[in-house]
Amino acid sequence: NNSTVASVGDNVHVTRAGDMTVAAASTQNTSADFARKLAAEGVAGASASKVGVAGAFAVVVSNAQTLASIGNNARIDQAGNIRIDATNTSMLGAKAWAAAKGGSVGVGASVATVVSDNAYRATLGSGAQVNAGSLALNAENRKVSTPGVSLDVSSVDDVKNIPDALTRGPLIGGTNYYTEAVSGAASDKVAVAGAFAVNVFTDKTETAIGAGSKVTTTGEVALTARNDTGATSMAAAASVAGKVGVGVSAAVVKSENDTRSHIDAGADVNGAGGIRLAAENVQDVNLIGFSGAVGGKVGVAGVANVLLSKNVAEASVADSATTRLRTTGNLTVEAKNALTALDIVSGVAVGGSVGVGVAAAVHTLENDTRAFIGTGVQGTAGSATRIAAQASDDLTTFAIGAAAAGSVAVGGAAIVNVLNGKTEAYIGDGVQLNKGATLAQQSVDVSASSDTTVFDVVVGAGGGGSVGGGAAADVGVLSKSTQAWIGGNAWVEAGRNLTVKANSQEDLRLTGIGFGVGGSAGLAGSAAVFTLTTDTQARIDDGFSVRVRGSALVAADGRVTRWLDGVVV
């Protein structure tokens, strides 16, 4: 619940100043002394002649604020370069390890959880008046990474210290959000192990010029909001039992980040060196889930990894007929939303009589990317005007469910992808851009692009003395809208070219393998199904007025590459 605040208050009057900087910078767990440590760690072990139970829990919850601002109705008559910066660099990591051994029953359970609900904001308040050389607002959540556990062995003491080293620091290398849960159980009769690693984050990154503000600079006015983070969830569970062994695990990442740069209604911004708004959300996600079970009679292993992403990246100028944007340079409004995810999920079971191994990966993506100049805004740019929204989702998944048993073995694996994205770039209804200006070097480009890449490998394998069954399934639903447009009754003039473009690309490569071997019967099945609904539009709406000396292009391009391969043995 930390707050880091730097501010110039409401109604402050600065008559004259050189360069001004209002900066709030926060860090969490990033010092050199903390490089191989974690914010929370739980380790538990138990052993008993009959029943041994061990549970480990590690939880990190962060509700922090990093705020930099010049307040409402502040007045700066004359200044050099003004910077308003809110930056954060954090690593939130949790590890839970549990191991249990019982003569009759052994139960090991571990849960590691990180929850981040942080805010990073750099703002100029409503009604402020600024005259300066330049104005830069920057809000940033910065990506970090740390090395994994080091197991250098050069002496007997190093060997003795291996167990301690494994339980300290991130096992595979840490990043902004890291959870690791490992559990083990052993028993002569029944052993059950469960491990669950969960990351949840709803971070807000924002830059803003408030409603009714007036900004005049000889240089650039720039607003940049950037959230560049990584998240890793790793869960592993293993059990060994004389009769029944059960291993269950899950790795989960849920993200609802909100990244925005905006100029609010009624603002008057005159940046001679250019006006630029940028909102960028970049995420790198890793999910690793493993469960293993060995039973003298029955072995059951199940694992499920889940990714839920509902991120927003938006750069905008709010609707208002009283908003003015003026520059002799470039006018840029751009938003970027990029997700890269690697998911590895594996469930393996061995049983003297029965073995069941199941693995599943479920991904639901509903990311929105928007860049726009709102209804009624009046703007003039001496050079290029660029309104751009760019989105990309890149998913790579390996799912393996395998089992072996003396009698019946069943291995199954499934991947489910639900991808619903919206990418929009537009100049709103009634906007006047360069109306009545002397035409020279102006160009206008409105573009929306969305790229989706899916690479899946799913394997289900079972080998049994009597019956062996293996099944693999890959199911996907994609519904995506990519649109670029100029609204009705807008007026746009340019001395060079006018371009409105929308591009959507989908590259889907799916491989499913089913393998079944049995002394009496071997059963195998494999299926891959992907349903696509795409709406790619570039358009100019009714009542639009245009005057350009160069060329005008309105183009939409949608491309799909599909490779679905099923193998049954």
C-alpha positions in Angstrom: 0.0 0.0 0.0 2.9 2.4 -0.7 2.4 5.8 -2.3 5.1 7.7 -4.0 3.9 11.2 -4.9 5.5 14.3 -6.5 3.3 17.2 -7.2 2.9 20.9 -7.8 -0.5 21.7 -6.2 -3.7 23.2 -7.4 -3.8 27.0 -8.2 0.0 27.3 -8.0 1.4 30.3 -10.0 4.9 30.2 -11.4 5.9 33.4 -13.1 9.3 32.4 -14.4 11.5 29.3 -14.2 14.2 27.4 -16.1 13.7 23.7 -16.7 11.1 22.1 -14.3 10.9 18.4 -13.4 8.2 16.8 -11.3 9.2 13.2 -10.8 8.0 10.3 -8.7 10.0 7.1 -9.0 9.2 3.9 -7.1 11.0 0.5 -6.9 10.0 -2.8 -5.2 12.5 -5.6 -4.6 15.0 -4.5 -7.2 18.1 -3.8 -5.2 21.3 -5.8 -5.9 20.9 -7.4 -2.5 17.5 -8.7 -3.4 18.5 -10.1 -6.8 17.9 -13.8 -5.9 15.2 -13.3 -3.3 11.4 -13.2 -3.2 8.8 -11.0 -1.7 7.1 -14.0 -0.1 8.3 -17.6 0.5 6.7 -20.6 2.2 8.4 -23.9 2.7 6.8 -26.9 4.6 7.7 -30.5 5.2 6.1 -33.3 7.2 6.7 -37.0 7.9 4.7 -39.5 9.9 4.2 -43.2 10.4 0.6 -43.0 9.4 -0.5 -39.6 7.9 1.8 -36.8 6.8 0.4 -33.5 5.7 2.4 -30.4 4.6 1.0 -27.1 3.2 3.0 -24.1 2.1 1.5 -20.7 1.1 3.1 -17.6 -0.2 1.0 -14.5 -1.0 2.0 -11.0 -2.2 -0.5 -8.2 -2.6 0.6 -4.8 -3.9 -1.7 -1.7 -4.0 0.8 1.0 -4.7 0.6 4.4 -6.4 3.2 6.3 -8.2 1.9 9.8 -9.0 3.5 12.9 -10.6 1.3 15.9 -11.3 0.9 19.6 -11.8 -2.4 20.4 -10.3 -5.7 21.9 -11.4 -5.7 25.5 -12.5 -1.9 25.8 -12.1 -0.3 28.6 -14.0 3.2 28.6 -15.4 3.8 31.9 -17.3 7.3 31.1 -18.6 9.5 28.0 -18.2 12.1 26.0 -20.1 11.5 22.2 -20.6 8.9 20.8 -18.3 8.9 17.0 -17.4 6.3 15.2 -15.4 7.5 11.6 -14.7 6.0 8.7 -12.8 8.1 5.5 -13.1 8.0 2.2 -11.4 10.4 -0.8 -11.4 9.2 -3.7 -9.4 9.5 -7.4 -8.9 6.8 -9.2 -7.0 7.7 -12.8 -6.5 6.2 -15.6 -4.4 7.4 -19.2 -3.9 5.7 -22.1 -2.0 7.3 -25.6 -1.6 5.7 -28.4 0.3 6.7 -32.1 0.8 5.0 -34.8 2.8 5.6 -38.5 3.6 3.2 -40.8 5.4 3.1 -44.5 6.1 -0.5 -44.7 5.1 -1.3 -41.3 3.6 1.0 -38.4 2.4 -0.5 -35.0 1.3 1.6 -32.1 0.0 0.0 -28.8 -1.1 1.5 -25.5 -2.1 -0.1 -22.2 -3.3 1.8 -19.2 -4.5 -0.1 -16.0 -5.4 0.8 -12.5 -6.6 -1.8 -9.8 -6.8 -0.9 -6.4 -8.3 -3.3 -3.5 -8.4 -1.0 -0.5 -8.9 -1.3 2.9 -10.5 1.3 5.0 -12.3 0.1 8.4 -13.4 1.7 11.6 -14.8 -0.9 14.4 -15.3 -1.4 18.0 -16.0 -4.5 19.1 -14.1 -7.7 20.6 -15.5 -7.7 24.3 -16.3 -3.9 24.6 -16.1 -2.1 27.1 -18.2 1.5 26.4 -19.4 3.9 28.3 -21.5 7.2 26.5 -21.9 10.0 25.3 -24.2 8.5 21.8 -24.2 6.2 19.6 -22.1 6.7 15.9 -21.6 4.5 13.6 -19.5 5.8 10.1 -19.0 4.2 7.2 -17.0 6.0 3.9 -17.1 6.0 0.5 -15.5 9.4 -1.0 -16.4 10.2 -4.5 -17.3 12.7 -6.3 -15.0 14.3 -9.8 -15.0 16.4 -11.7 -12.5 18.5 -14.8 -12.9 17.3 -18.2 -11.9 18.7 -20.4 -9.1 22.4 -21.0 -9.4 23.6 -24.5 -8.7 27.3 -24.2 -9.2 29.0 -27.1 -7.5 32.7 -27.0 -6.7 32.9 -28.6 -3.3 31.2 -31.0 -1.0 29.7 -28.1 0.9 28.1 -26.9 -2.4 26.4 -30.3 -2.8 25.1 -30.1 0.8 23.6 -26.6 0.1 21.7 -27.7 -3.1 18.3 -28.2 -1.2 18.6 -24.8 0.4 19.5 -23.2 -2.9 16.5 -24.7 -4.7 14.1 -23.1 -2.2 15.6 -19.6 -2.5 15.0 -17.2 -5.4 13.2 -17.8 -8.6 13.9 -21.4 -9.9 13.8 -20.6 -13.6 14.4 -16.8 -13.6 12.1 -14.1 -12.3 10.4 -11.1 -13.8 7.9 -8.4 -12.7 5.4 -11.0 -11.5 6.6 -14.4 -10.5 4.9 -17.3 -8.8 6.3 -20.8 -8.2 4.5 -23.6 -6.4 6.1 -27.1 -6.0 4.7 -30.0 -4.0 5.6 -33.6 -3.4 4.0 -36.5 -1.6 5.0 -40.1 -0.9 3.3 -43.0 1.0 3.1 -46.7 1.2 -0.6 -46.5 0.4 -2.0 -43.1 -0.8 -0.1 -40.0 -1.8 -1.7 -36.7 -3.1 0.2 -33.7 -4.3 -1.2 -30.3 -5.4 0.5 -27.2 -6.6 -1.1 -23.9 -7.7 0.7 -20.8 -9.0 -1.5 -17.7 -9.7 -0.6 -14.2 -11.0 -3.3 -11.5 -11.1 -2.7 -7.9 -12.1 -4.8 -4.9 -12.9 -2.2 -2.1 -13.2 -3.1 1.3 -14.5 -0.6 3.5 -16.4 -1.8 6.9 -17.5 -0.7 10.3 -18.8 -3.2 13.1 -19.3 -3.6 16.8 -20.0 -6.8 17.8 -18.2 -10.0 19.3 -19.4 -9.8 23.0 -20.3 -6.0 23.3 -20.0 -4.0 25.6 -22.3 -0.5 24.5 -23.3 1.8 26.5 -25.5 5.4 25.3 -26.3 8.1 26.2 -28.7 9.1 22.5 -28.7 7.2 19.3 -28.5 4.2 18.3 -26.3 4.6 14.6 -25.6 2.5 12.2 -23.6 3.8 8.6 -23.1 2.2 5.8 -21.1 4.1 2.5 -21.2 3.5 -0.7 -19.3 6.2 -3.2 -20.3 6.1 -6.3 -18.0 6.7 -10.0 -17.7 4.8 -12.6 -15.8 5.7 -16.2 -15.0 3.6 -18.8 -13.2 5.1 -22.2 -12.6 3.4 -25.1 -10.8 4.7 -28.7 -10.3 3.3 -31.6 -8.3 4.6 -35.1 -8.0 3.4 -38.1 -5.9 4.6 -41.7 -5.4 2.5 -44.3 -3.6 2.3 -48.0 -3.0 -1.3 -48.1 -4.0 -2.7 -44.7 -5.3 -0.8 -41.7 -6.4 -2.4 -38.4 -7.4 -0.8 -35.2 -8.7 -2.7 -32.1 -9.6 -1.3 -28.6 -10.6 -2.3 -25.4 -12.2 -0.5 -22.3 -13.4 -2.7 -19.2 -13.9 -2.1 -15.7 -15.2 -5.0 -13.1 -15.2 -4.2 -9.6 -16.7 -6.5 -6.6 -16.9 -4.0 -3.8 -17.5 -5.2 -0.4 -18.5 -2.7 1.9 -20.3 -3.8 5.3 -21.6 -2.6 8.6 -22.9 -5.2 11.3 -23.4 -6.0 15.0 -23.9 -9.3 15.8 -22.3 -12.2 17.8 -23.6 -11.8 21.6 -24.2 -8.0 21.5 -24.0 -6.0 24.0 -26.2 -2.6 22.5 -27.1 -0.2 24.4 -29.2 3.1 22.5 -29.5 5.2 24.1 -32.2 7.7 21.2 -32.3 5.0 18.5 -32.5 2.2 16.9 -30.5 2.5 13.2 -29.6 0.4 10.8 -27.6 1.5 7.2 -27.2 0.0 4.4 -25.1 1.8 1.0 -25.1 1.1 -2.2 -23.3 3.7 -4.9 -23.8 3.5 -8.3 -22.0 5.6 -11.4 -21.9 3.9 -14.3 -20.2 5.2 -17.8 -19.3 3.0 -20.6 -17.9 4.6 -23.9 -16.9 2.5 -26.6 -15.3 3.6 -30.2 -14.6 2.0 -33.0 -12.6 3.3 -36.5 -12.2 1.9 -39.5 -10.3 3.1 -43.1 -9.7 0.9 -45.6 -7.9 1.4 -49.3 -7.3 -2.2 -49.7 -8.4 -3.5 -46.4 -9.7 -1.7 -43.3 -10.8 -3.6 -40.1 -11.7 -2.0 -36.8 -12.9 -3.9 -33.7 -14.0 -2.8 -30.2 -14.8 -4.5 -27.2 -16.2 -2.9 -23.9 -17.2 -5.1 -20.8 -17.7 -4.3 -17.4 -19.3 -6.9 -14.6 -19.1 -6.0 -11.3 -20.8 -8.2 -8.3 -21.0 -5.7 -5.5 -21.6 -6.5 -2.0 -22.9 -4.1 0.4 -24.7 -5.6 3.7 -25.7 -4.3 7.0 -27.0 -6.9 9.6 -27.5 -8.1 13.2 -27.8 -11.5 13.4 -26.2 -14.7 14.4 -28.0 -15.2 18.2 -27.9 -15.8 20.9 -30.4 -13.8 23.3 -28.1 -10.6 21.2 -28.2 -7.8 22.7 -30.3 -4.6 21.0 -31.4 -2.0 23.1 -33.3 1.5 22.3 -34.4 3.9 23.2 -37.2 5.4 19.7 -36.7 3.9 16.2 -36.6 0.7 15.2 -34.9 0.8 11.6 -33.7 -1.7 9.5 -31.7 -0.6 5.9 -31.4 -1.5 2.9 -29.3 0.2 -0.5 -29.2 -1.0 -3.7 -27.4 1.4 -6.7 -27.7 1.1 -10.0 -25.9 3.6 -12.9 -26.2 2.8 -16.1 -24.3 4.5 -19.5 -23.9 2.5 -22.2 -22.2 3.9 -25.6 -21.4 1.6 -28.1 -19.7 2.2 -31.8 -19.0 0.5 -34.5 -17.0 2.2 -37.9 -16.7 0.9 -40.9 -14.7 2.1 -44.5 -14.1 0.0 -47.1 -12.4 0.4 -50.8 -11.7 -3.2 -51.3 -12.8 -4.6 -48.0 -14.0 -2.9 -44.8 -15.2 -4.6 -41.6 -16.2 -2.6 -38.5 -17.4 -4.5 -35.3 -18.4 -3.2 -31.9 -19.5 -5.2 -28.8 -20.5 -4.3 -25.3 -21.6 -7.0 -22.6 -21.8 -6.4 -19.1 -23.2 -9.0 -16.3 -23.3 -7.8 -13.0 -24.8 -10.0 -10.0 -25.1 -7.5 -7.1 -25.7 -8.6 -3.7 -26.9 -6.4 -1.2 -28.8 -7.6 2.2 -29.7 -6.1 5.4 -31.1 -8.4 8.3 -32.1 -9.1 12.0 -32.3 -12.6 12.4 -30.9 -15.7 14.0 -32.3 -15.6 17.7 -33.2 -11.9 18.3 -32.4 -10.1 21.0 -34.5 -6.5 20.4 -35.4 -3.8 21.8 -37.5 -0.4 20.1 -38.3 2.3 21.5 -40.5 3.7 18.0 -41.3 2.5 14.4 -40.8 -0.6 13.5 -38.9 -0.6 9.8 -37.9 -3.4 8.0 -36.0 -2.3 4.3 -35.5 -3.5 1.3 -33.5 -1.3 -1.8 -33.5 -2.2 -5.1 -31.8 -0.4 -8.4 -31.7 -1.0 -11.7 -29.9 1.6 -14.5 -30.2 0.7 -17.8 -28.5 2.9 -20.9 -28.3 1.6 -23.9 -26.5 2.7 -27.4 -25.8 0.3 -29.8 -24.0 1.1 -33.4 -23.2 -1.0 -35.9 -21.4 0.6 -39.4 -21.0 -0.1 -42.5 -19.0 1.3 -46.1 -18.6 -0.2 -48.9 -16.7 -0.2 -52.7 -16.3 -3.9 -52.9 -17.3 -5.6 -49.6 -18.5 -3.8 -46.4 -19.4 -5.4 -43.2 -20.7 -3.6 -40.1 -21.8 -5.4 -37.0 -22.9 -4.5 -33.4 -23.7 -6.4 -30.4 -24.9 -5.8 -26.8 -25.9 -8.6 -24.2 -26.0 -8.0 -20.7 -27.5 -10.7 -18.0 -27.4 -9.4 -14.9 -29.0 -11.6 -11.8 -29.2 -9.8 -8.6 -30.0 -10.7 -5.1 -31.1 -8.3 -2.7 -32.8 -9.5 0.7 -33.9 -7.9 3.9 -35.3 -10.0 6.8 -36.4 -10.7 10.5 -36.8 -14.1 11.1 -35.3 -17.2 12.6 -36.7 -17.1 16.3 -37.4 -13.3 16.7 -36.9 -11.6 19.5 -38.7 -8.0 18.8 -39.6 -6.0 21.4 -41.5 -9.1 23.1 -42.6 -8.3 26.3 -44.5 -4.5 25.8 -44.0 -1.9 26.5 -46.6 -1.2 23.1 -48.2 2.5 22.1 -48.2 4.0 19.1 -46.4 0.9 17.8 -44.6 0.0 14.2 -44.8 -2.7 12.2 -43.0 -2.4 8.5 -42.2 -5.0 6.5 -40.2 -4.1 2.9 -39.7 -5.2 -0.2 -37.7 -3.3 -3.4 -37.7 -3.8 -6.7 -35.9 -1.6 -9.8 -36.0 -2.5 -13.1 -34.4 0.0 -16.0 -34.3 -0.9 -19.4 -32.8 1.5 -22.3 -32.7 0.1 -25.4 -30.8 1.3 -28.9 -30.3 -1.0 -31.2 -28.3 -0.2 -34.9 -27.5 -2.2 -37.6 -25.8 -0.6 -41.0 -25.3 -1.5 -44.1 -23.4 0.2 -47.5 -23.1 -1.6 -50.3 -21.1 -1.1 -54.0 -20.7 -4.8 -54.5 -21.7 -6.1 -51.2 -23.0 -4.2 -48.0 -24.0 -5.9 -44.8 -25.1 -4.6 -41.5 -26.3 -6.6 -38.4 -27.3 -5.5 -35.0 -28.4 -7.8 -32.0 -29.1 -7.1 -28.4 -30.2 -10.1 -26.1 -30.3 -10.0 -22.4 -31.1 -12.5 -19.6 -31.7 -11.3 -16.3 -33.1 -13.5 -13.2 -33.4 -11.6 -10.1 -34.3 -12.4 -6.6 -35.4 -9.8 -4.3 -37.1 -11.1 -1.0 -38.3 -9.7 2.3 -39.5 -11.9 5.2 -40.5 -12.6 8.9 -40.8 -16.0 9.8 -39.4 -19.0 11.4 -41.0 -18.9 15.1 -41.8 -15.2 15.3 -41.0 -13.1 17.8 -42.9 -9.5 16.9 -43.8 -6.9 18.7 -45.9 -3.4 17.7 -46.8 -0.6 19.0 -49.1 0.5 15.4 -49.7 -1.2 12.0 -49.2 -4.3 10.8 -47.4 -4.3 7.1 -46.3 -6.8 5.0 -44.4 -5.7 1.4 -43.9 -6.7 -1.7 -42.0 -4.7 -4.9 -41.9 -5.4 -8.1 -40.2 -3.3 -11.2 -40.3 -3.8 -14.6 -38.7 -1.2 -17.4 -38.7 -2.5 -20.6 -37.2 -0.4 -23.7 -37.0 -1.9 -26.6 -35.0 -0.6 -30.1 -34.5 -2.5 -32.9 -32.6 -1.1 -36.4 -31.9 -3.0 -39.2 -30.4 -1.2 -42.4 -29.4 -2.7 -45.6 -27.9 -1.1 -49.0 -27.4 -2.7 -51.9 -25.5 -2.3 -55.7 -25.2 -6.0 -56.1 -26.0 -7.0 -52.8 -27.5 -5.3 -49.5 -28.5 -7.4 -46.5 -29.0 -6.3 -43.1 -30.3 -7.9 -39.9 -31.5 -6.9 -36.5 -32.6 -8.8 -33.4 -33.6 -8.0 -29.8 -34.4 -10.8 -27.2 -35.0 -10.5 -23.4 -35.4 -13.4 -21.1 -36.1 -12.6 -17.6 -37.5 -14.7 -14.5 -37.7 -12.9 -11.4 -38.8 -14.1 -7.9 -39.6 -11.4 -5.8 -41.3 -12.6 -2.4 -42.5 -11.1 0.8 -43.9 -13.6 3.4 -44.7 -14.6 7.1 -44.9 -18.1 7.8 -43.6 -20.9 9.9 -45.2 -20.5 13.7 -45.5 -16.7 13.7 -45.4 -14.9 16.6 -47.1 -11.3 16.3 -48.4 -8.8 18.4 -50.2 -5.4 16.8 -50.9 -2.7 17.5 -53.5 -1.3 14.0 -53.3 -3.1 10.7 -53.6 -5.9 9.2 -51.4 -6.0 5.6 -50.5 -8.6 3.6 -48.6 -7.6 -0.1 -48.2 -8.4 -3.1 -46.1 -6.3 -6.3 -46.2 -7.2 -9.5 -44.3 -4.9 -12.6 -44.6 -5.1 -16.0 -43.0 -2.6 -18.8 -42.9 -3.8 -22.1 -41.5 -2.0 -25.4 -40.9 -4.0 -28.1 -39.1 -2.4 -31.4 -38.7 -3.7 -34.5 -36.9 -1.8 -37.7 -36.3 -3.3 -40.9 -34.9 -1.1 -43.9 -34.0 
